[in-house]
Each structure stands twice: as structure tokens, then as C-alpha cells.
Amino acid sequence: VQLVESGGGLVQPGGSLRLSCAASGIIFSRNTMGWYRQASGKQRELVATITTGGSTNYADSVKGRFTISRDNAKRTVDLQMNSLKPEDTAVYYCNLRQVLFGTMYDYWGQGTQVTVSS
């Protein structure tokens, strides 16, 4: 399984960025996808997830500002981030969660840096 993120960068407070994650090596449509982030000196935390059926879940800190979406045909999951704040600064990781015979497997991308600063 390979997950490759793109779209990070430096943006001013109030700005927008769109992250994208391309998956390969697995049946993409059968798995929950998500975005997590890890700020310097902090633990990795959930940002948003989207199920195979399109149900979404967001961290309270990003509700109303971030939108997760997936394209099963293209095998991609995107995170649209609006109204960015300095506290959104972190390395963002794409996640694929597979449940196989009752066992959960997590796959991660290499991460992409998002910096929100003036």
C-alpha cells in the first residue's frame, strides 16, 4: 500500500490550502480514509475521516472550516482547508484504515507540512 500526499505549503492566516492523497496497492473503495496531523512536540491527532459510504467525521477544531472528500475512481482523498489559523500548523498525514478478518490495519503517507503564518 502506498499513500502519497501533496498540496502542503505556507499560507497566511485566513487563507486556504487543498491537500490531496493518492493511494495505490489496495482496493481503495473498501476502506475508510482520513487525515491526521501532528504539530511539533504534540501527539498525532485526527482531523477528518470519510467512510466508504461517504460519511464524514471532523475534529471539533476544524468543523466548518475543513472538508474531506474522496474519489474512488481516482483513488484519491482530499482535504480542503479554509480559514486557516496558526494553530493548524502541522505535518498532515493521509491514513487508510483496513479491517481484514476482524483485524485493523493502518497505513500512512509520508506527511506534508502545512504552515500558517504571516
C-alpha positions, 0 to 999 in steps of 0.5 A, a space after each residue: 500500500 502506498 499513500 502519497 500526499 501533496 498540496 502542503 505549503 505556507 499560507 497566511 492566516 485566513 487563507 486556504 490550502 487543498 491537500 490531496 492523497 493518492 493511494 495505490 496497492 489496495 482496493 481503495 473503495 473498501 476502506 475508510 480514509 482520513 487525515 491526521 496531523 501532528 504539530 511539533 512536540 504534540 501527539 498525532 491527532 485526527 482531523 477528518 475521516 470519510 467512510 466508504 459510504 461517504 460519511 464524514 467525521 471532523 475534529 471539533 477544531 476544524 468543523 466548518 472550516 475543513 472538508 474531506 472528500 474522496 474519489 474512488 475512481 481516482 483513488 484519491 482523498 482530499 482535504 480542503 482547508 479554509 480559514 486557516 489559523 496558526 494553530 493548524 500548523 502541522 505535518 498532515 498525514 493521509 491514513 487508510 484504515 483496513 479491517 481484514 478478518 476482524 483485524 485493523 490495519 493502518 497505513 500512512 503517507 509520508 506527511 506534508 507540512 502545512 504552515 500558517 503564518 504571516 
